[in-house]
Every structure is written in structure tokens, then in C-alpha cells.
Amino acid sequence: MNAPIKQRETAWRVSAVELNASTIEIKAEEEKAPSYVVSRLGAKMNRVLIAGVLTEKENVGGADDPMWKSRVEDGLGGNFFVNVGHYQPEASAAMADLEAPCFVAAVGRVRAYTADDGRVFVSVRPEHIIKIDEAARKEWMLEVAKSTWRRLKNVKLAASSEDAKVQDLVAEGLTEAEAEGVLYALDSYDSMPDSSVYLKVIQAACRALLPDRNVDFGFAEGVDGPDEIEMESGPGSADKGNHAEMEDLVLRLIGELDEDGKGAPRDVLERRAEDEGIGSIELEEITNSLMDNGLIYEPNLRYLKLI
């Protein structure tokens, strides 16, 4: 093995509401070390996976060196602000070909900017951005609803545990990253997050996914925490066995498509995976997991290769 294995940061599934309310940044102290933006629910984000409707885009650079500023409406009550420049050549080329409005998904790094008046603005700089269909957008909504719910419960658990440590929360079922993030958020923000803000995000997702159910969480009656509502995992959630089978399938496809030793082209892999019933967002999640586990790596942005 000639190529070094690079540990990938988790691509968090968050709503625009949660991302834009994040005002705490952990800046890297060493060169090439990751920086993070921490949400009020404890998502310690370096990378995110977002989706929604590309409602507008503008090239504020030049024809030879474009700089795209765009807005993506997530359908859950907020907008992502997406910036693409020459440091993201693949995403920049893809953005040039997109015509608003259309459904898109993007994986990218989170950046925070503090204005002179102290306000914090958060944007996403995509590594990849692709056009998707409505079904893929709804799949993303479901993942965001479930992950938002989990973070709400994590915050409540951590806040109710006096002097909780990372290892204490891990023993309660949180991952180490979740435990570190939620404790950092509770220590850094002046107040507890307003549960109703995030429950409305979940309600919006449920209404989009279940339009005939007339989902109403009853905010007028004072819902104030995740313990008051039981949320089902919902359609589309795969068990661990099925997820392992899909990982094996993707590994096999990557091996088959690596015909010249450069790796499997991402665009071809996406088409083959779709033929096997794996959507674009699900494929991104699977490949991220495989990279996290040291089974594949990116020789460059356009290819994936087996370790």
C-alpha cells in the first residue's frame, strides 16, 4: 500500500436551522488540523451533508476564475448558504452546470465568519455537489429528522447528569464524538437550546414525508422536550445486516470499476450503485463509513480506491 490512509471527518446531517444557529467555532491550533463549528445540540461539525432546492446562484468572480454564491432551501424551515471557488474545482464545475431551481445534495466543509458587529455567519464549501431527485431529498430529510431527535435526547441526557464526562455519556450509548460535542456545547453556550425550534424541524420533515398524516406536535400545548414524543425510525431505515450487505456491494463495485489502477470513477460508481438500488445520498454515507473504517481512500476527488 503506497497511499496514506487519511481519517475522514463525519459528514453531519443537520438542518439549516441548526447550522445557522451555530455560533461557536473551534479553530485549529496546528497546520492542516481540522476546525469545527459546534451547534447548540452538540454537533461538532467539520463536514456536513446537505440537501434541498437550489433556489439561486451567482458567479461573483470572473469567467476564468468563478466564485459561486448560492442558496439551498432545505424544506425544513431554513436555507444553507453555499460558496464554491477555485479550491473546489469539481464542485465549481458542477455548480456551473446546475440551473435553479433544482434538487441538489452536497458534501462539504463548514466555515464560520464573524462580522464586525459580532454576528456569526455559517456557510458550506462543498467538495461535491450533485443534482438529485425528490426521493433522495426526502431520504435526506428523514436522516436529518432522526439525527436531530438523537441530538435533542443527548443534550437532555447530558444536562441532567451532574458533572458528566465523555466516558459517562459513551456508557449511555453516545459515540465519543457525540459526547465531546454535546458537553462542549453545554459549556460554551449561555443557555440550553430551545427544544421547540428543533421539534419544528422534525415536524416539518414528518409533514413532508407523511403528507396525509397531518402531523402536529402541539406546540401550543407546551411541548418542551424529546421525552414527550416517541419518534419511529420510519421507512427507509436499514438494519445493520442490510447496511453491511450494501457496504460489501459498494466495495465490490469499486474493485470492478478500478480498471486502470487509478480507482473507481465516482460518477460511474454512482450510476452502478443506483442500478443496484442505492441512492446518491445513501452511497455517500456508505463510502464515508468505508473511508472511516480504513477500507477505501480517495486518491483524488474524482476517484475512490480500495486500500
Contacts in CASP RR format, 6 or more apart in sequence:
PFRMAT RR
TARGET T0000
AUTHOR 0000-0000-0000
METHOD contacts of the structure
MODEL  1
MNAPIKQRETAWRVSAVELNASTIEIKAEEEKAPSYVVSRLGAKMNRVLI
AGVLTEKENVGGADDPMWKSRVEDGLGGNFFVNVGHYQPEASAAMADLEA
PCFVAAVGRVRAYTADDGRVFVSVRPEHIIKIDEAARKEWMLEVAKSTWR
RLKNVKLAASSEDAKVQDLVAEGLTEAEAEGVLYALDSYDSMPDSSVYLK
VIQAACRALLPDRNVDFGFAEGVDGPDEIEMESGPGSADKGNHAEMEDLV
LRLIGELDEDGKGAPRDVLERRAEDEGIGSIELEEITNSLMDNGLIYEPN
LRYLKLI
1 307 0 8 1.000
3 297 0 8 1.000
3 299 0 8 1.000
3 305 0 8 1.000
5 294 0 8 1.000
5 297 0 8 1.000
5 307 0 8 1.000
6 297 0 8 1.000
6 298 0 8 1.000
7 292 0 8 1.000
8 47 0 8 1.000
8 288 0 8 1.000
8 291 0 8 1.000
8 292 0 8 1.000
9 34 0 8 1.000
9 46 0 8 1.000
9 47 0 8 1.000
10 46 0 8 1.000
10 47 0 8 1.000
10 177 0 8 1.000
10 288 0 8 1.000
10 292 0 8 1.000
11 47 0 8 1.000
11 48 0 8 1.000
11 49 0 8 1.000
11 107 0 8 1.000
11 108 0 8 1.000
11 284 0 8 1.000
11 285 0 8 1.000
11 288 0 8 1.000
12 43 0 8 1.000
12 45 0 8 1.000
12 47 0 8 1.000
12 48 0 8 1.000
12 49 0 8 1.000
12 147 0 8 1.000
13 48 0 8 1.000
13 49 0 8 1.000
13 140 0 8 1.000
13 143 0 8 1.000
13 144 0 8 1.000
13 147 0 8 1.000
14 39 0 8 1.000
14 43 0 8 1.000
14 45 0 8 1.000
14 48 0 8 1.000
14 50 0 8 1.000
14 144 0 8 1.000
14 147 0 8 1.000
14 148 0 8 1.000
15 74 0 8 1.000
15 76 0 8 1.000
15 77 0 8 1.000
15 78 0 8 1.000
15 144 0 8 1.000
15 148 0 8 1.000
15 198 0 8 1.000
15 201 0 8 1.000
16 50 0 8 1.000
16 72 0 8 1.000
16 73 0 8 1.000
16 74 0 8 1.000
16 76 0 8 1.000
16 77 0 8 1.000
16 78 0 8 1.000
16 79 0 8 1.000
16 80 0 8 1.000
17 76 0 8 1.000
17 77 0 8 1.000
17 78 0 8 1.000
17 197 0 8 1.000
17 198 0 8 1.000
17 200 0 8 1.000
17 201 0 8 1.000
18 39 0 8 1.000
18 40 0 8 1.000
18 41 0 8 1.000
18 43 0 8 1.000
18 148 0 8 1.000
18 198 0 8 1.000
18 201 0 8 1.000
19 37 0 8 1.000
19 39 0 8 1.000
19 45 0 8 1.000
19 48 0 8 1.000
19 50 0 8 1.000
19 80 0 8 1.000
19 110 0 8 1.000
19 122 0 8 1.000
19 124 0 8 1.000
20 78 0 8 1.000
20 79 0 8 1.000
20 122 0 8 1.000
21 39 0 8 1.000
21 40 0 8 1.000
21 197 0 8 1.000
22 37 0 8 1.000
22 38 0 8 1.000
22 39 0 8 1.000
22 40 0 8 1.000
22 43 0 8 1.000
22 45 0 8 1.000
22 112 0 8 1.000
22 120 0 8 1.000
22 122 0 8 1.000
23 112 0 8 1.000
23 120 0 8 1.000
23 189 0 8 1.000
24 37 0 8 1.000
24 38 0 8 1.000
24 184 0 8 1.000
24 185 0 8 1.000
24 188 0 8 1.000
24 189 0 8 1.000
25 35 0 8 1.000
25 36 0 8 1.000
25 37 0 8 1.000
25 38 0 8 1.000
25 112 0 8 1.000
25 120 0 8 1.000
26 35 0 8 1.000
26 36 0 8 1.000
26 37 0 8 1.000
26 38 0 8 1.000
26 44 0 8 1.000
26 184 0 8 1.000
27 35 0 8 1.000
28 34 0 8 1.000
28 35 0 8 1.000
34 46 0 8 1.000
35 46 0 8 1.000
36 44 0 8 1.000
36 45 0 8 1.000
36 46 0 8 1.000
36 110 0 8 1.000
37 45 0 8 1.000
37 46 0 8 1.000
37 110 0 8 1.000
37 111 0 8 1.000
37 112 0 8 1.000
37 122 0 8 1.000
38 44 0 8 1.000
38 45 0 8 1.000
38 181 0 8 1.000
38 184 0 8 1.000
38 185 0 8 1.000
38 188 0 8 1.000
39 45 0 8 1.000
39 151 0 8 1.000
39 185 0 8 1.000
40 185 0 8 1.000
40 189 0 8 1.000
40 193 0 8 1.000
41 148 0 8 1.000
41 151 0 8 1.000
41 152 0 8 1.000
41 154 0 8 1.000
41 155 0 8 1.000
41 182 0 8 1.000
41 185 0 8 1.000
41 193 0 8 1.000
41 198 0 8 1.000
42 151 0 8 1.000
42 154 0 8 1.000
42 155 0 8 1.000
42 178 0 8 1.000
42 181 0 8 1.000
42 182 0 8 1.000
42 184 0 8 1.000
42 185 0 8 1.000
43 151 0 8 1.000
43 181 0 8 1.000
44 177 0 8 1.000
44 180 0 8 1.000
44 181 0 8 1.000
44 184 0 8 1.000
45 110 0 8 1.000
46 109 0 8 1.000
46 110 0 8 1.000
47 107 0 8 1.000
47 108 0 8 1.000
47 109 0 8 1.000
47 110 0 8 1.000
47 127 0 8 1.000
48 107 0 8 1.000
48 108 0 8 1.000
48 110 0 8 1.000
48 124 0 8 1.000
49 105 0 8 1.000
49 106 0 8 1.000
49 107 0 8 1.000
49 108 0 8 1.000
49 140 0 8 1.000
49 281 0 8 1.000
49 284 0 8 1.000
49 285 0 8 1.000
50 72 0 8 1.000
50 74 0 8 1.000
50 80 0 8 1.000
50 82 0 8 1.000
50 105 0 8 1.000
50 106 0 8 1.000
50 107 0 8 1.000
50 108 0 8 1.000
50 124 0 8 1.000
50 140 0 8 1.000
51 72 0 8 1.000
51 74 0 8 1.000
51 103 0 8 1.000
51 104 0 8 1.000
51 105 0 8 1.000
51 106 0 8 1.000
51 132 0 8 1.000
51 136 0 8 1.000
51 137 0 8 1.000
51 140 0 8 1.000
51 141 0 8 1.000
51 281 0 8 1.000
52 72 0 8 1.000
52 73 0 8 1.000
52 74 0 8 1.000
52 75 0 8 1.000
52 80 0 8 1.000
52 103 0 8 1.000
52 104 0 8 1.000
52 105 0 8 1.000
52 137 0 8 1.000
52 140 0 8 1.000
53 72 0 8 1.000
53 73 0 8 1.000
53 75 0 8 1.000
53 101 0 8 1.000
53 102 0 8 1.000
53 103 0 8 1.000
53 104 0 8 1.000
53 137 0 8 1.000
54 70 0 8 1.000
54 71 0 8 1.000
54 72 0 8 1.000
54 98 0 8 1.000
54 100 0 8 1.000
54 101 0 8 1.000
54 102 0 8 1.000
54 103 0 8 1.000
54 104 0 8 1.000
55 71 0 8 1.000
55 72 0 8 1.000
55 73 0 8 1.000
55 79 0 8 1.000
55 100 0 8 1.000
55 101 0 8 1.000
56 70 0 8 1.000
56 71 0 8 1.000
56 100 0 8 1.000
57 68 0 8 1.000
57 69 0 8 1.000
57 70 0 8 1.000
57 71 0 8 1.000
57 95 0 8 1.000
57 98 0 8 1.000
57 100 0 8 1.000
58 68 0 8 1.000
58 69 0 8 1.000
58 70 0 8 1.000
59 66 0 8 1.000
59 67 0 8 1.000
59 68 0 8 1.000
60 67 0 8 1.000
60 68 0 8 1.000
60 69 0 8 1.000
61 67 0 8 1.000
65 86 0 8 1.000
66 84 0 8 1.000
66 85 0 8 1.000
66 86 0 8 1.000
66 92 0 8 1.000
66 96 0 8 1.000
67 83 0 8 1.000
67 84 0 8 1.000
67 85 0 8 1.000
67 86 0 8 1.000
68 82 0 8 1.000
68 83 0 8 1.000
68 84 0 8 1.000
68 85 0 8 1.000
68 92 0 8 1.000
68 95 0 8 1.000
68 96 0 8 1.000
69 81 0 8 1.000
69 82 0 8 1.000
69 83 0 8 1.000
70 81 0 8 1.000
70 82 0 8 1.000
70 83 0 8 1.000
70 84 0 8 1.000
70 95 0 8 1.000
70 100 0 8 1.000
71 79 0 8 1.000
71 80 0 8 1.000
71 81 0 8 1.000
71 82 0 8 1.000
72 79 0 8 1.000
72 80 0 8 1.000
72 82 0 8 1.000
72 104 0 8 1.000
72 106 0 8 1.000
73 79 0 8 1.000
74 80 0 8 1.000
74 144 0 8 1.000
75 141 0 8 1.000
75 204 0 8 1.000
75 208 0 8 1.000
76 141 0 8 1.000
76 144 0 8 1.000
76 201 0 8 1.000
76 204 0 8 1.000
76 205 0 8 1.000
76 208 0 8 1.000
77 200 0 8 1.000
77 201 0 8 1.000
77 204 0 8 1.000
80 123 0 8 1.000
80 124 0 8 1.000
81 121 0 8 1.000
81 122 0 8 1.000
81 123 0 8 1.000
81 124 0 8 1.000
82 106 0 8 1.000
82 123 0 8 1.000
82 124 0 8 1.000
82 125 0 8 1.000
82 126 0 8 1.000
82 129 0 8 1.000
83 111 0 8 1.000
83 123 0 8 1.000
83 124 0 8 1.000
83 125 0 8 1.000
84 91 0 8 1.000
84 92 0 8 1.000
84 95 0 8 1.000
84 125 0 8 1.000
84 126 0 8 1.000
84 129 0 8 1.000
85 91 0 8 1.000
85 92 0 8 1.000
85 125 0 8 1.000
86 92 0 8 1.000
87 125 0 8 1.000
88 125 0 8 1.000
88 126 0 8 1.000
88 127 0 8 1.000
89 301 0 8 1.000
90 127 0 8 1.000
90 128 0 8 1.000
90 301 0 8 1.000
90 302 0 8 1.000
91 106 0 8 1.000
91 125 0 8 1.000
91 126 0 8 1.000
91 127 0 8 1.000
91 128 0 8 1.000
91 129 0 8 1.000
94 128 0 8 1.000
94 129 0 8 1.000
94 130 0 8 1.000
95 129 0 8 1.000
98 104 0 8 1.000
98 129 0 8 1.000
98 131 0 8 1.000
102 131 0 8 1.000
103 131 0 8 1.000
103 132 0 8 1.000
103 133 0 8 1.000
103 134 0 8 1.000
103 136 0 8 1.000
103 137 0 8 1.000
104 129 0 8 1.000
104 130 0 8 1.000
104 131 0 8 1.000
104 132 0 8 1.000
105 129 0 8 1.000
105 130 0 8 1.000
105 132 0 8 1.000
105 136 0 8 1.000
105 137 0 8 1.000
105 140 0 8 1.000
105 280 0 8 1.000
105 281 0 8 1.000
105 284 0 8 1.000
106 124 0 8 1.000
106 126 0 8 1.000
106 128 0 8 1.000
106 129 0 8 1.000
106 130 0 8 1.000
107 126 0 8 1.000
107 127 0 8 1.000
107 128 0 8 1.000
107 284 0 8 1.000
108 124 0 8 1.000
108 125 0 8 1.000
108 126 0 8 1.000
108 127 0 8 1.000
108 128 0 8 1.000
109 124 0 8 1.000
109 125 0 8 1.000
109 127 0 8 1.000
110 122 0 8 1.000
110 123 0 8 1.000
110 124 0 8 1.000
111 122 0 8 1.000
111 123 0 8 1.000
111 124 0 8 1.000
111 125 0 8 1.000
112 120 0 8 1.000
112 121 0 8 1.000
112 122 0 8 1.000
113 120 0 8 1.000
113 121 0 8 1.000
113 122 0 8 1.000
113 123 0 8 1.000
114 120 0 8 1.000
114 121 0 8 1.000
115 121 0 8 1.000
127 301 0 8 1.000
128 266 0 8 1.000
128 284 0 8 1.000
128 301 0 8 1.000
130 270 0 8 1.000
130 280 0 8 1.000
132 280 0 8 1.000
132 281 0 8 1.000
136 279 0 8 1.000
136 280 0 8 1.000
136 281 0 8 1.000
138 208 0 8 1.000
138 209 0 8 1.000
139 236 0 8 1.000
139 279 0 8 1.000
139 281 0 8 1.000
139 282 0 8 1.000
140 281 0 8 1.000
141 205 0 8 1.000
141 208 0 8 1.000
141 209 0 8 1.000
142 205 0 8 1.000
142 209 0 8 1.000
142 234 0 8 1.000
142 235 0 8 1.000
142 236 0 8 1.000
142 237 0 8 1.000
143 281 0 8 1.000
143 285 0 8 1.000
144 201 0 8 1.000
144 205 0 8 1.000
145 201 0 8 1.000
145 202 0 8 1.000
145 205 0 8 1.000
145 206 0 8 1.000
145 209 0 8 1.000
145 231 0 8 1.000
146 231 0 8 1.000
146 233 0 8 1.000
146 237 0 8 1.000
148 198 0 8 1.000
148 201 0 8 1.000
148 202 0 8 1.000
149 202 0 8 1.000
149 226 0 8 1.000
149 231 0 8 1.000
150 178 0 8 1.000
151 178 0 8 1.000
151 182 0 8 1.000
151 198 0 8 1.000
152 193 0 8 1.000
152 195 0 8 1.000
152 198 0 8 1.000
152 199 0 8 1.000
152 225 0 8 1.000
152 226 0 8 1.000
153 226 0 8 1.000
153 227 0 8 1.000
154 169 0 8 1.000
154 174 0 8 1.000
154 178 0 8 1.000
154 179 0 8 1.000
154 182 0 8 1.000
155 182 0 8 1.000
155 185 0 8 1.000
155 186 0 8 1.000
155 192 0 8 1.000
155 193 0 8 1.000
156 225 0 8 1.000
156 226 0 8 1.000
156 227 0 8 1.000
157 169 0 8 1.000
157 172 0 8 1.000
157 174 0 8 1.000
158 164 0 8 1.000
158 169 0 8 1.000
158 179 0 8 1.000
158 182 0 8 1.000
158 183 0 8 1.000
158 186 0 8 1.000
159 186 0 8 1.000
159 192 0 8 1.000
161 168 0 8 1.000
161 169 0 8 1.000
164 183 0 8 1.000
165 183 0 8 1.000
166 176 0 8 1.000
166 179 0 8 1.000
166 180 0 8 1.000
166 183 0 8 1.000
167 179 0 8 1.000
169 178 0 8 1.000
169 179 0 8 1.000
169 182 0 8 1.000
169 183 0 8 1.000
170 176 0 8 1.000
170 179 0 8 1.000
174 182 0 8 1.000
185 193 0 8 1.000
186 192 0 8 1.000
195 223 0 8 1.000
195 224 0 8 1.000
195 225 0 8 1.000
195 226 0 8 1.000
196 219 0 8 1.000
196 222 0 8 1.000
196 223 0 8 1.000
196 224 0 8 1.000
199 217 0 8 1.000
199 219 0 8 1.000
199 223 0 8 1.000
199 225 0 8 1.000
199 226 0 8 1.000
199 229 0 8 1.000
200 217 0 8 1.000
200 219 0 8 1.000
202 217 0 8 1.000
202 231 0 8 1.000
203 215 0 8 1.000
203 216 0 8 1.000
203 217 0 8 1.000
206 213 0 8 1.000
206 215 0 8 1.000
207 213 0 8 1.000
207 215 0 8 1.000
217 223 0 8 1.000
217 229 0 8 1.000
223 229 0 8 1.000
238 246 0 8 1.000
243 286 0 8 1.000
246 278 0 8 1.000
246 282 0 8 1.000
246 286 0 8 1.000
247 286 0 8 1.000
247 289 0 8 1.000
247 290 0 8 1.000
249 273 0 8 1.000
249 276 0 8 1.000
249 278 0 8 1.000
250 269 0 8 1.000
250 273 0 8 1.000
250 278 0 8 1.000
250 283 0 8 1.000
250 286 0 8 1.000
250 287 0 8 1.000
250 290 0 8 1.000
251 290 0 8 1.000
251 295 0 8 1.000
251 296 0 8 1.000
251 306 0 8 1.000
253 264 0 8 1.000
253 269 0 8 1.000
253 272 0 8 1.000
253 273 0 8 1.000
253 276 0 8 1.000
254 263 0 8 1.000
254 264 0 8 1.000
254 269 0 8 1.000
254 296 0 8 1.000
254 304 0 8 1.000
254 305 0 8 1.000
254 306 0 8 1.000
255 264 0 8 1.000
255 306 0 8 1.000
256 264 0 8 1.000
257 263 0 8 1.000
257 264 0 8 1.000
257 265 0 8 1.000
257 268 0 8 1.000
257 269 0 8 1.000
257 272 0 8 1.000
258 264 0 8 1.000
258 305 0 8 1.000
258 306 0 8 1.000
261 305 0 8 1.000
262 299 0 8 1.000
262 303 0 8 1.000
262 305 0 8 1.000
263 299 0 8 1.000
263 303 0 8 1.000
263 304 0 8 1.000
263 305 0 8 1.000
264 303 0 8 1.000
264 304 0 8 1.000
264 305 0 8 1.000
265 302 0 8 1.000
265 303 0 8 1.000
266 301 0 8 1.000
266 302 0 8 1.000
266 303 0 8 1.000
266 304 0 8 1.000
267 302 0 8 1.000
269 283 0 8 1.000
269 304 0 8 1.000
270 280 0 8 1.000
270 283 0 8 1.000
273 279 0 8 1.000
273 283 0 8 1.000
274 280 0 8 1.000
274 283 0 8 1.000
278 286 0 8 1.000
287 296 0 8 1.000
287 304 0 8 1.000
290 296 0 8 1.000
291 297 0 8 1.000
291 298 0 8 1.000
294 307 0 8 1.000
295 306 0 8 1.000
295 307 0 8 1.000
296 304 0 8 1.000
296 305 0 8 1.000
296 306 0 8 1.000
296 307 0 8 1.000
297 304 0 8 1.000
297 305 0 8 1.000
297 307 0 8 1.000
298 304 0 8 1.000
298 305 0 8 1.000
299 305 0 8 1.000
END
